[in-house]
Amino acid sequence: MPVTYHPLSRTYYRLRSVLMEELGLARGDVRPSMSLAELVPEDKRRVVWRRLKQEGLGLPPLCVPRPVFWHGFAHVVHAVFGAAAWLQNLWSLLIVLPLALLAWLVTRPWAVQIRYGPVTLRDTVLYLTPYGAGLRAGYKWSHDEIAIKVRLIIAESLGLSLSEVTPEARLADLGAE
């Protein structure tokens, strides 16, 4: 008779398997309390994120470091206002959209920071496991698991780190309108 795992364990084993394979880690090197940022080196994050997505374990997208973002932003603004001054026409401001898209595409290779979403592997498992999957399997989610799942949803929706979304925080204080 096959062994059945509850949904959180199944997600954890799938996640651990990808991390072990992509990072060359031993089973004992991957523990639920570990930080994603410490476990996955920046130079491997894009590859690991891509592989996780292929395996149906998509995480929030990686972000470019703030200095890279602001540098790209400054170049786009400079180019747009330069074009507007050169052409002496406000319609030239429409160039902002293609330039912003180009800046976004050019900076994608530097998107390696985990700015929001899950922090630890445990958070990641809770983030990746659908709530309904647990119910269908007869798994009763604990109050703590539900609280973290809700915090993860809010953190992703508002683009915040999980540590910023505390149980005591009010949505208005977090910037939600």
N, C-alpha and C positions, 0 to 999 in steps of 0.2 A: 504494500500500500504506500503511495507516495506521501512524502512529508509535506504538510501545508504550513505556510508561514502566515502570520498576520500581515496585513498590507504594509505596515511601517518596516517590518523586517525585510520583506521582499524588496522594497524600494532601497533600503540600506545596502542589501547584498548586491543589487544591480549597480548602485552608485560606487560601492567599494570595488567591485570588479573592474569598472571602467577606470577608476583612479589607479588601481594596482597595475593594470595593463599599460595605460598611457604614461605613468610616472615611474614604472619599474619598482613599485613598492611591494613589500611583503604584507601579508594579511594583518599582522600585528602592528604595522606602521600606520594603519588607517583606523582611527577610533572616533566614535560619535562626538566626543568633546573637543576634537581638534578644530582649529580655525581653518576655513577655506583659504584665506589669504596666506597663512603660514604653510599649509599643506601643498598648495599648487603654486609653484614659482611663476613669477610674472612672465618669464620667457616661454612658458608652456601653457599659459592660461587660454589663449585663443584656440589652440589645438584641443585642449581638454574640453572647453565649452562647446566646440563644434562637435566633438565626439559624443558628449552628453546629449546634445540636441538630437543627433542621429539615433541615439538609443531611446529617445522619448523622454529624456530627463532634462528638458530645457530649463536653464536658469535665467535670471534677469540678465540683460546684455551687459557686457563689460563697458566701462567708460574710459575716455581718454583722460590723462592727468589734467588738472585744471590749468596749469601753465600752457599746455599744448592747445587746449580749447581756446583760451583767451588770446593766444598768439594767432591762431587761425581766424578768430573773430575779428581781431584788429586788422588783419590783412584783407578780409572781406569788406569791412567798413571803409578802409582806405581805398580799395579798388572801386567801390561803388561811388564814393564821393569824388574820387579822381575822375571817373567817367562822367559823372554829372557836371563837374566843373569844365571838363574838356569839351563835352558836347553842348554845354549850356542849355540843358534840357532836363526837366524833372522826370520825364519818361525813362531816362536812362537809369533811374533808381530801380526799375524793374529787373535790372541785371543782378540784383541781390539774391534772387531765388536760385538761378543757376550757379552763381558763385558760392552760395552757402552749401548747395548740394555737392559741388566740387570739393569744397573744404572738408565736408563731412566724409566724402569718399577718400580723400587723401589722408585724413587723420585716422581712419579705421585701423591701420596696422599698429597704431600706438594705443588702441583701446585695450588696456590690460588691467585696469583698476576695478575692484569690486566696491562700488560706491553705495549700493543699496541692496536690500534683500537679505537672504540668509547669511549668518555669520559663521556658525559652526556646522559640522556635518549633521548633527542632530536637527538643527534648524532646517538644513537643506532637505533632509528626509521628510520633515513635516511639510515643507513647502511643496515638494514634488508629489507627495501622496494625496490623491484626491480624497476628500472627506467621504464621498459616497462609496468609494471602494472599500473603506473600512466597515461601513454599515452593512454592505452586501455580504461581506465575509463574516459578519457576526462580531466584529471587533467594536468594542465600546471605547470611544476616545475619552481620554481623561480631561479634566477641566484644564490642566496645565497645557496639554497638547492643543486643545481648542484655542486657548488664549494665545499661544505662540502662533498658531495658524492665522488667527485674525490679525495679530500684530504684523505678520509677514505680508498679508494682503494689503494692509494699510501702508506699510513701509514701501512696498513696490508701487502702489498707486500714487503715493506722494513723492517718490524718488528719495526716500530717506533711508538711513541705516536702521537696522533693527534696534540697535541700542538707543536710537532717538525716540522710538515709539515705545514708551514705557506704559505699563498698565494704568498709571496715574494720569498720563497725558490726556488732555482734551483735544478733540479734532481741530478746534479753532486754534489752539496753541501750536499745532503741528503745521498750520498753514492751509488746512482744508477750508474751503468756502462752500 
